[in-house]
Amino acid sequence: MLYAMGKLLHLPALLISMVFGLLINNKERITLAWVVNLLKIKDSKEDQYFDELLKQLKSITYETSFIVRTFFFILFGYSIDIQILTEWEVIVIGSCIVDALLLLRYLYLRYFLRTHVLPELFLMPRGLITVLLFYSIPQRLQLGSFNNGILFFVILTTSVLMMFGLLLYKADAINLSDGEHPL
């Protein structure tokens, strides 16, 4: 139904789905009378039913997103030639990109948010959305000289950094006796 509605309104179906998800997850914040009447969200008996459906929908969403991410990364890994990680251009440019990401993230966390730097510095996933956006670039707008291995290098490196950041933070958090933030 959402996909058909998106086609009829000439809107992306994912945008319609996102709006639908926002509506059902934030039903208590909806104040427009016509939306309240359409969704019938103020009746207490229906509210309990709605909450149960919302709980099941969240569970299905978590499980489905795990499966989709898993298969997507299997296919992404299958499509990459591991030999490209040995190319000098991939290592140098990919390292510069990762260094720039780390520097920008450090500056943002330290001076703008004024919050903990570690492990948040390393929690910068580049994965599914990066690959999807990269592959959605129309052929006529793609750079012919761009090495796709750079994207793979950045995703792989930031994933490894994220893994080590979480492992180190977990080890520090386990060693705390008074429950303070370790960093």
N, CA, C and O of each residue as an XYZ file, in Angstrom:
732
protein
N       0.825     -1.182      0.000
C       0.000      0.000      0.000
C       0.878      1.259      0.000
O       0.611      2.210     -0.735
N       1.922      1.254      0.828
C       2.805      2.422      0.896
C       3.549      2.623     -0.423
O       3.726      3.754     -0.875
N       3.978      1.534     -1.028
C       4.690      1.628     -2.300
C       3.770      2.187     -3.375
O       4.178      3.051     -4.152
N       2.532      1.704     -3.427
C       1.563      2.195     -4.420
C       1.243      3.665     -4.179
O       1.093      4.435     -5.128
N       1.139      4.054     -2.914
C       0.862      5.450     -2.600
C       2.021      6.340     -3.054
O       1.799      7.436     -3.569
N       3.240      5.876     -2.864
C       4.403      6.620     -3.318
C       4.421      6.778     -4.814
O       4.778      7.843     -5.319
N       4.041      5.732     -5.542
C       3.976      5.811     -7.008
C       2.909      6.797     -7.461
O       3.137      7.587     -8.377
N       1.745      6.754     -6.821
C       0.662      7.665     -7.196
C       1.019      9.121     -6.943
O       0.651      9.993     -7.730
N       1.727      9.393     -5.862
C       2.101     10.755     -5.512
C       3.439     11.176     -6.114
O       3.910     12.291     -5.888
N       4.048     10.266     -6.886
C       5.358     10.513     -7.498
C       6.409     10.855     -6.440
O       7.233     11.749     -6.633
N       6.367     10.135     -5.328
C       7.331     10.289     -4.254
C       8.080      8.968     -4.078
O       7.547      7.906     -4.401
N       9.296      9.027     -3.573
C      10.025      7.775     -3.323
C       9.286      6.937     -2.279
O       8.843      7.455     -1.253
N       9.161      5.661     -2.547
C       8.442      4.770     -1.637
C       9.135      4.698     -0.280
O       8.471      4.538      0.744
N      10.461      4.813     -0.260
C      11.167      4.787      1.016
C      10.829      6.003      1.870
O      10.776      5.908      3.096
N      10.603      7.136      1.232
C      10.215      8.338      1.966
C       8.824      8.155      2.584
O       8.602      8.517      3.740
N       7.911      7.605      1.827
C       6.559      7.341      2.336
C       6.629      6.350      3.497
O       5.943      6.524      4.505
N       7.449      5.321      3.360
C       7.593      4.332      4.428
C       8.172      4.963      5.683
O       7.744      4.652      6.794
N       9.152      5.856      5.506
C       9.748      6.512      6.661
C       8.723      7.389      7.378
O       8.663      7.391      8.607
N       7.919      8.132      6.623
C       6.889      8.980      7.228
C       5.878      8.115      7.978
O       5.459      8.461      9.082
N       5.493      6.999      7.382
C       4.574      6.076      8.043
C       5.171      5.577      9.361
O       4.483      5.535     10.381
N       6.453      5.201      9.335
C       7.117      4.749     10.549
C       7.178      5.841     11.609
O       6.977      5.576     12.794
N       7.454      7.066     11.180
C       7.477      8.191     12.118
C       6.106      8.401     12.755
O       6.000      8.665     13.953
N       5.067      8.281     11.946
C       3.704      8.463     12.470
C       3.340      7.409     13.506
O       2.830      7.738     14.577
N       3.597      6.154     13.194
C       3.154      5.113     14.123
C       4.028      5.049     15.375
O       3.557      4.621     16.428
N       5.299      5.469     15.279
C       6.151      5.430     16.458
C       5.986      6.674     17.332
O       6.405      6.669     18.489
N       5.394      7.717     16.807
C       5.222      8.973     17.551
C       3.757      9.366     17.636
O       3.418     10.546     17.548
N       2.897      8.386     17.806
C       1.454      8.632     17.767
C       0.983      9.587     18.859
O       0.014     10.320     18.662
N       1.661      9.586     20.011
C       1.228     10.458     21.096
C       1.551     11.925     20.829
O       1.005     12.804     21.496
N       2.418     12.200     19.877
C       2.787     13.576     19.554
C       1.956     14.161     18.411
O       2.091     15.339     18.082
N       1.111     13.348     17.819
C       0.303     13.809     16.693
C      -0.858     14.644     17.209
O      -1.634     14.193     18.051
N      -0.969     15.865     16.698
C      -2.022     16.767     17.152
C      -2.995     17.154     16.050
O      -4.041     17.737     16.333
N      -2.676     16.845     14.818
C      -3.592     17.175     13.723
C      -4.840     16.300     13.818
O      -4.744     15.073     13.842
N      -6.000     16.932     13.871
C      -7.255     16.211     14.100
C      -7.534     15.183     13.016
O      -7.978     14.075     13.318
N      -7.284     15.529     11.767
C      -7.602     14.589     10.681
C      -6.696     13.358     10.726
O      -7.130     12.267     10.357
N      -5.438     13.513     11.174
C      -4.544     12.361     11.297
C      -4.965     11.502     12.485
O      -4.941     10.274     12.405
N      -5.351     12.148     13.592
C      -5.817     11.425     14.771
C      -7.052     10.605     14.418
O      -7.153      9.441     14.805
N      -8.003     11.205     13.681
C      -9.213     10.492     13.264
C      -8.898      9.381     12.283
O      -9.508      8.313     12.334
N      -7.949      9.624     11.390
C      -7.582      8.612     10.399
C      -6.961      7.383     11.060
O      -7.274      6.245     10.711
N      -6.078      7.639     12.019
C      -5.399      6.529     12.683
C      -6.162      5.984     13.877
O      -5.823      4.916     14.387
N      -7.193      6.700     14.335
C      -7.999      6.285     15.490
C      -7.096      5.930     16.666
O      -7.162      4.823     17.199
N      -6.257      6.877     17.062
C      -5.243      6.575     18.059
C      -5.581      7.077     19.457
O      -4.752      6.957     20.359
N      -6.762      7.631     19.664
C      -7.092      8.149     20.990
C      -8.000      7.233     21.791
O      -8.266      7.512     22.960
N      -8.481      6.158     21.206
C      -9.338      5.208     21.906
C      -8.469      4.288     22.768
O      -7.526      3.681     22.261
N      -8.774      4.181     24.052
C      -7.912      3.438     24.972
C      -7.876      1.940     24.657
O      -6.828      1.309     24.795
N      -9.017      1.359     24.232
C      -9.031     -0.066     23.910
C      -8.172     -0.327     22.670
O      -7.403     -1.287     22.630
N      -8.307      0.518     21.683
C      -7.495      0.369     20.478
C      -6.038      0.738     20.752
O      -5.138      0.273     20.053
N      -5.805      1.567     21.758
C      -4.456      1.993     22.093
C      -3.628      0.808     22.594
O      -2.451      0.691     22.255
N      -4.236     -0.074     23.401
C      -3.520     -1.259     23.880
C      -3.198     -2.187     22.715
O      -2.100     -2.737     22.641
N      -4.134     -2.357     21.824
C      -3.916     -3.188     20.635
C      -2.812     -2.578     19.771
O      -1.948     -3.290     19.259
N      -2.847     -1.270     19.618
C      -1.865     -0.557     18.823
C      -0.467     -0.715     19.428
O       0.498     -0.934     18.696
N      -0.348     -0.606     20.739
C       0.944     -0.754     21.402
C       1.521     -2.154     21.212
O       2.726     -2.313     21.015
N       0.658     -3.165     21.271
C       1.115     -4.535     21.054
C       1.595     -4.728     19.614
O       2.618     -5.370     19.374
N       0.850     -4.170     18.663
C       1.266     -4.252     17.260
C       2.576     -3.507     17.037
O       3.431     -3.962     16.277
N       2.733     -2.370     17.692
C       3.962     -1.592     17.563
C       5.155     -2.377     18.105
O       6.236     -2.345     17.516
N       4.970     -3.071     19.210
C       6.040     -3.883     19.793
C       6.444     -5.003     18.826
O       7.631     -5.268     18.634
N       5.446     -5.654     18.221
C       5.738     -6.713     17.251
C       6.398     -6.155     15.996
O       7.303     -6.775     15.438
N       5.946     -4.986     15.554
C       6.538     -4.360     14.373
C       8.001     -4.013     14.618
O       8.835     -4.197     13.732
N       8.322     -3.515     15.805
C       9.713     -3.203     16.132
C      10.567     -4.465     16.133
O      11.693     -4.458     15.638
N      10.039     -5.531     16.681
C      10.777     -6.793     16.706
C      11.037     -7.293     15.283
O      12.148     -7.714     14.961
N      10.026     -7.246     14.451
C      10.179     -7.665     13.051
C      11.184     -6.772     12.342
O      11.993     -7.255     11.550
N      11.140     -5.472     12.621
C      12.061     -4.530     11.982
C      13.496     -4.830     12.366
O      14.372     -4.838     11.501
N      13.761     -5.080     13.655
C      15.119     -5.392     14.091
C      15.636     -6.663     13.422
O      16.762     -6.699     12.927
N      14.814     -7.694     13.411
C      15.246     -8.969     12.839
C      15.451     -8.858     11.334
O      16.418     -9.397     10.797
N      14.553     -8.167     10.658
C      14.665     -8.011      9.214
C      15.876     -7.169      8.842
O      16.580     -7.483      7.882
N      16.123     -6.096      9.596
C      17.276     -5.257      9.269
C      18.579     -6.021      9.466
O      19.535     -5.815      8.718
N      18.628     -6.895     10.456
C      19.821     -7.722     10.645
C      20.034     -8.633      9.441
O      21.152     -8.752      8.939
N      18.978     -9.266      8.986
C      19.081    -10.177      7.843
C      19.484     -9.419      6.586
O      20.351     -9.874      5.840
N      18.865     -8.267      6.341
C      19.181     -7.476      5.151
C      20.636     -7.019      5.189
O      21.346     -7.134      4.190
N      21.084     -6.503      6.328
C      22.481     -6.067      6.432
C      23.437     -7.231      6.218
O      24.454     -7.086      5.539
N      23.119     -8.374      6.790
C      23.985     -9.537      6.655
C      24.129     -9.942      5.194
O      25.248    -10.110      4.710
N      23.021    -10.102      4.486
C      23.086    -10.500      3.087
C      23.724     -9.412      2.225
O      24.459     -9.711      1.284
N      23.442     -8.157      2.546
C      24.023     -7.073      1.771
C      25.541     -7.103      1.868
O      26.228     -6.981      0.854
N      26.074     -7.265      3.079
C      27.519     -7.264      3.229
C      28.158     -8.531      2.689
O      29.315     -8.502      2.267
N      27.442     -9.628      2.691
C      27.958    -10.836      2.030
C      28.111    -10.550      0.540
O      29.148    -10.855     -0.048
N      27.082     -9.964     -0.071
C      27.153     -9.648     -1.500
C      28.191     -8.565     -1.786
O      28.900     -8.634     -2.791
N      28.284     -7.568     -0.910
C      29.285     -6.520     -1.090
C      30.686     -7.118     -1.016
O      31.534     -6.813     -1.855
N      30.937     -7.964     -0.025
C      32.236     -8.615      0.092
C      32.533     -9.513     -1.090
O      33.678     -9.605     -1.533
N      31.514    -10.173     -1.601
C      31.673    -11.048     -2.762
C      32.055    -10.244     -4.009
O      32.781    -10.737     -4.872
N      31.565     -9.013     -4.096
C      31.814     -8.214     -5.301
C      33.172     -7.509     -5.290
O      33.573     -6.934     -6.302
N      33.882     -7.545     -4.167
C      35.163     -6.846     -4.042
C      36.313     -7.821     -4.267
O      36.319     -8.932     -3.738
N      37.273     -7.386     -5.055
C      38.494     -8.143     -5.274
C      39.489     -7.741     -4.186
O      39.900     -6.583     -4.133
N      39.875     -8.660     -3.333
C      40.730     -8.368     -2.185
C      42.101     -7.846     -2.617
O      42.798     -7.202     -1.833
N      42.480     -8.119     -3.846
C      43.764     -7.679     -4.378
C      43.872     -6.151     -4.412
O      44.979     -5.613     -4.370
N      42.743     -5.450     -4.486
C      42.790     -3.985     -4.568
C      43.318     -3.354     -3.293
O      43.761     -2.206     -3.314
N      43.281     -4.082     -2.178
C      43.803     -3.542     -0.923
C      45.323     -3.426     -0.936
O      45.896     -2.795     -0.048
N      45.975     -4.010     -1.905
C      47.430     -3.916     -2.005
C      47.867     -2.775     -2.921
O      49.062     -2.501     -3.030
N      46.934     -2.116     -3.571
C      47.281     -1.012     -4.465
C      47.664      0.216     -3.641
O      46.993      0.560     -2.668
N      48.740      0.864     -4.043
C      49.256      2.029     -3.340
C      48.226      3.153     -3.285
O      48.051      3.782     -2.242
N      47.549      3.407     -4.393
C      46.555      4.482     -4.472
C      45.432      4.263     -3.456
O      45.003      5.206     -2.792
N      44.963      3.038     -3.337
C      43.877      2.712     -2.409
C      44.314      2.946     -0.967
O      43.566      3.515     -0.172
N      45.516      2.512     -0.632
C      46.010      2.651      0.741
C      46.214      4.122      1.099
O      45.806      4.550      2.179
N      46.829      4.892      0.228
C      47.135      6.290      0.537
C      45.866      7.135      0.603
O      45.643      7.839      1.588
N      45.045      7.073     -0.420
C      43.831      7.891     -0.441
C      42.853      7.431      0.631
O      42.243      8.257      1.309
N      42.698      6.118      0.788
C      41.808      5.594      1.823
C      42.265      5.998      3.212
O      41.438      6.355      4.050
N      43.562      5.952      3.472
C      44.096      6.368      4.776
C      43.872      7.856      5.009
O      43.547      8.266      6.124
N      44.041      8.663      3.975
C      43.790     10.106      4.108
C      42.319     10.375      4.446
O      42.014     11.247      5.261
N      41.430      9.638      3.829
C      39.993      9.811      4.099
C      39.678      9.406      5.540
O      38.968     10.120      6.247
N      40.202      8.271      5.968
C      39.955      7.810      7.345
C      40.568      8.788      8.346
O      39.950      9.091      9.366
N      41.780      9.286      8.068
C      42.399     10.272      8.957
C      41.562     11.544      9.035
O      41.379     12.108     10.114
N      41.056     11.993      7.889
C      40.211     13.195      7.874
C      38.928     12.957      8.666
O      38.481     13.841      9.396
N      38.337     11.779      8.530
C      37.135     11.449      9.293
C      37.424     11.457     10.795
O      36.644     11.994     11.581
N      38.547     10.860     11.183
C      38.913     10.831     12.601
C      39.170     12.241     13.133
O      38.726     12.577     14.231
N      39.875     13.057     12.375
C      40.171     14.418     12.814
C      38.891     15.239     12.961
O      38.691     15.907     13.975
N      38.032     15.187     11.951
C      36.771     15.936     12.015
C      35.900     15.456     13.167
O      35.274     16.259     13.859
N      35.863     14.162     13.364
C      35.061     13.612     14.456
C      35.638     14.022     15.814
O      34.890     14.352     16.734
N      36.953     14.000     15.934
C      37.595     14.430     17.179
C      37.266     15.888     17.473
O      36.863     16.219     18.588
N      37.434     16.762     16.485
C      37.149     18.183     16.674
C      35.682     18.409     17.047
O      35.367     19.229     17.909
N      34.807     17.676     16.392
C      33.377     17.806     16.674
C      33.046     17.378     18.103
O      32.345     18.085     18.827
N      33.555     16.221     18.495
C      33.270     15.708     19.837
C      33.930     16.556     20.923
O      33.317     16.827     21.955
N      35.145     16.964     20.701
C      35.923     17.668     21.735
C      35.497     19.129     21.892
O      35.330     19.609     23.013
N      35.320     19.836     20.769
C      35.132     21.279     20.848
C      33.701     21.761     20.611
O      33.323     22.831     21.090
N      32.907     20.987     19.880
C      31.530     21.402     19.650
C      30.569     20.766     20.648
O      29.765     21.456     21.275
N      30.657     19.466     20.790
C      29.777     18.775     21.741
C      30.321     18.815     23.160
O      29.559     18.720     24.122
N      31.633     18.955     23.296
C      32.308     18.944     24.601
C      31.888     17.726     25.418
O      31.429     17.832     26.555
N      32.063     16.588     24.799
C      31.670     15.317     25.410
C      32.870     14.379     25.413
O      33.979     14.767     25.047
N      32.635     13.155     25.825
C      33.689     12.144     25.841
C      34.187     11.907     24.424
O      33.407     11.845     23.474
N      35.482     11.777     24.304
C      36.073     11.556     22.988
C      36.157     10.061     22.686
O      35.948      9.630     21.552
N      36.467      9.282     23.722
C      36.594      7.845     23.519
C      35.438      7.119     24.185
O      35.068      7.527     25.286
N      34.870      6.143     23.655
C      35.112      5.470     22.391
C      34.353      6.098     21.225
O      34.415      5.598     20.102
N      33.630      7.201     21.488
C      32.797      7.813     20.450
C      33.588      8.193     19.208
O      33.043      8.217     18.104
N      34.880      8.491     19.386
C      35.728      8.850     18.253
C      35.742      7.741     17.211
O      35.751      8.005     16.008
N      35.744      6.518     17.675
C      35.853      5.374     16.764
C      34.508      4.863     16.262
O      34.466      3.996     15.390
N      33.422      5.380     16.795
C      32.096      4.909     16.390
C      31.606      5.738     15.208
O      30.726      6.586     15.350
N      32.178      5.483     14.067
C      31.814      6.204     12.850
C      31.591      5.194     11.732
O      32.396      5.093     10.806
N      30.512      4.463     11.822
C      30.300      3.402     10.827
C      30.119      3.959      9.425
O      29.368      4.908      9.203
N      30.799      3.368      8.524
C      30.640      3.637      7.100
C      30.313      2.291      6.497
O      31.182      1.424      6.402
N      29.099      2.108      6.099
C      28.730      0.784      5.630
C      27.616      0.825      4.628
O      27.762      1.336      3.517
N      26.508      0.280      5.039
C      25.382      0.069      4.143
C      24.961      1.334      3.414
O      24.827      1.327      2.191
N      24.754      2.406      4.140
C      24.266      3.619      3.487
C      25.327      4.206      2.566
O      24.998      4.744      1.509
N      26.592      4.109      2.952
C      27.671      4.607      2.096
C      27.706      3.848      0.786
O      27.805      4.449     -0.284
N      27.627      2.542      0.864
C      27.661      1.724     -0.342
C      26.432      1.979     -1.199
O      26.536      2.103     -2.419
N      25.262      2.057     -0.558
C      24.039      2.320     -1.318
C      24.095      3.666     -2.033
O      23.713      3.772     -3.199
N      24.570      4.686     -1.338
C      24.694      5.998     -1.976
C      25.723      5.971     -3.097
O      25.518      6.578     -4.148
N      26.818      5.277     -2.877
C      27.861      5.194     -3.906
C      27.342      4.499     -5.159
O      27.567      4.963     -6.276
N      26.649      3.386     -4.962
C      26.149      2.645     -6.119
C      24.937      3.309     -6.773
O      24.565      2.943     -7.888
N      24.320      4.277     -6.100
C      23.171      4.960     -6.697
C      23.583      6.166     -7.541
O      22.729      6.816     -8.144
N      24.881      6.470     -7.592
C      25.342      7.563     -8.448
C      25.126      7.150     -9.900
O      25.601      6.093    -10.316
N      24.412      7.973    -10.681
C      24.194      7.629    -12.089
C      25.514      7.482    -12.846
O      26.496      8.155    -12.532
N      25.529      6.620    -13.818
C      26.741      6.320    -14.593
C      27.350      7.581    -15.199
O      28.573      7.714    -15.248
N      26.520      8.497    -15.655
C      27.021      9.714    -16.312
C      27.714     10.656    -15.332
O      28.490     11.512    -15.756
N      27.450     10.518    -14.020
C      28.056     11.382    -13.015
C      29.245     10.736    -12.300
O      29.904     11.382    -11.485
N      29.519      9.480    -12.599
C      30.619      8.788    -11.933
C      31.952      9.222    -12.524
O      32.066      9.503    -13.717
N      32.952      9.268    -11.660
C      34.308      9.578    -12.106
C      34.932      8.308    -12.653
O      34.991      7.291    -11.962
N      35.392      8.363    -13.874
C      35.994      7.188    -14.490
C      37.300      6.787    -13.849
O      37.675      5.615    -13.891
N      38.004      7.739    -13.255
C      39.319      7.449    -12.680
C      39.250      7.052    -11.215
O      40.288      6.755    -10.623
N      38.059      7.033    -10.600
C      37.940      6.699     -9.181
C      38.075      5.202     -8.985
O      37.413      4.415     -9.663
N      38.928      4.813     -8.061
C      39.156      3.410     -7.750
C      38.142      2.977     -6.683
O      38.154      3.501     -5.569
N      37.281      2.041     -7.014
C      36.252      1.572     -6.080
C      36.840      0.917     -4.836
O      36.153      0.778     -3.825
N      38.094      0.518     -4.903
C      38.757     -0.080     -3.753
C      38.899      0.894     -2.587
O      38.989      0.477     -1.432
N      38.919      2.195     -2.891
C      39.027      3.205     -1.835
C      37.817      3.123     -0.921
O      37.948      3.193      0.301
N      36.636      2.975     -1.515
C      35.410      2.836     -0.727
C      35.490      1.602      0.170
O      35.152      1.665      1.352
N      35.930      0.497     -0.387
C      36.062     -0.734      0.381
C      37.073     -0.550      1.520
O      36.831     -0.994      2.642
N      38.194      0.098      1.233
C      39.217      0.340      2.242
C      38.676      1.179      3.398
O      38.905      0.856      4.564
N      37.959      2.255      3.075
C      37.409      3.135      4.108
C      36.394      2.380      4.968
O      36.417      2.493      6.194
N      35.515      1.620      4.342
C      34.516      0.853      5.087
C      35.191     -0.186      5.973
O      34.831     -0.336      7.141
N      36.148     -0.889      5.434
C      36.845     -1.924      6.196
C      37.627     -1.319      7.361
O      37.570     -1.833      8.478
N      38.350     -0.240      7.109
C      39.159      0.388      8.149
C      38.297      0.976      9.267
O      38.593      0.779     10.446
N      37.235      1.693      8.905
C      36.379      2.278      9.943
C      35.648      1.194     10.732
O      35.372      1.373     11.918
N      35.336      0.084     10.091
C      34.705     -1.030     10.813
C      35.670     -1.649     11.824
O      35.280     -1.975     12.945
N      36.919     -1.806     11.423
C      37.922     -2.358     12.337
C      38.183     -1.385     13.486
O      38.298     -1.807     14.637
N      38.277     -0.084     13.185
C      38.453      0.915     14.241
C      37.283      0.898     15.219
O      37.471      1.002     16.431
N      36.071      0.765     14.678
C      34.891      0.712     15.535
C      34.930     -0.525     16.428
O      34.588     -0.456     17.609
N      35.341     -1.642     15.867
C      35.426     -2.874     16.641
C      36.432     -2.720     17.787
O      36.131     -3.070     18.928
N      37.627     -2.197     17.482
C      38.632     -2.018     18.535
C      38.187     -0.985     19.565
O      38.413     -1.169     20.761
N      37.566      0.081     19.123
C      37.064      1.090     20.055
C      36.060      0.510     21.032
O      36.111      0.798     22.228
N      35.152     -0.303     20.528
C      34.156     -0.925     21.400
C      34.780     -1.964     22.324
O      34.398     -2.068     23.490
N      35.733     -2.729     21.812
C      36.396     -3.725     22.649
C      37.209     -3.064     23.759
O      37.168     -3.516     24.903
N      37.941     -2.009     23.438
C      38.728     -1.314     24.455
C      37.838     -0.643     25.480
O      38.139     -0.673     26.674
N      36.757     -0.044     25.042
C      35.833      0.607     25.965
C      35.187     -0.422     26.881
O      35.027     -0.184     28.078
N      34.819     -1.563     26.317
C      34.193     -2.618     27.122
C      35.167     -3.115     28.182
O      34.772     -3.356     29.323
N      36.443     -3.271     27.812
C      37.438     -3.721     28.784
C      37.604     -2.679     29.879
O      37.702     -3.046     31.050
N      37.640     -1.393     29.543
C      37.752     -0.336     30.548
C      36.513     -0.279     31.420
O      36.619     -0.089     32.632
N      35.352     -0.437     30.832
C      34.104     -0.366     31.595
C      34.003     -1.527     32.583
O      33.453     -1.362     33.673
N      34.516     -2.672     32.223
C      34.475     -3.834     33.111
C      35.387     -3.607     34.315
O      35.088     -4.066     35.417
N      36.501     -2.899     34.106
C      37.463     -2.670     35.184
C      37.028     -1.581     36.160
O      37.676     -1.405     37.192
N      35.971     -0.858     35.878
C      35.528      0.204     36.773
C      34.842     -0.377     37.998
O      34.081     -1.339     37.902
N      35.114      0.204     39.118
C      34.464     -0.288     40.326
C      33.350      0.638     40.791
O      32.400      0.178     41.424
N      33.440      1.937     40.492
C      32.443      2.865     41.004
C      31.437      3.315     39.952
O      30.602      4.168     40.254
N      31.475      2.794     38.754
C      30.473      3.083     37.742
C      30.685      4.377     36.978
O      29.796      4.778     36.227
N      31.833      5.060     37.133
C      32.087      6.274     36.378
C      32.393      5.950     34.929
O      32.763      4.827     34.585
N      32.228      6.962     34.085
C      32.635      6.823     32.690
C      34.152      6.714     32.668
O      34.825      7.533     33.294
N      34.715      5.729     31.965
C      36.153      5.487     32.040
C      37.005      6.559     31.398
O      38.186      6.668     31.730
N      36.463      7.351     30.497
C      37.325      8.286     29.780
C      36.830      9.692     29.910
O      37.439     10.613     29.367
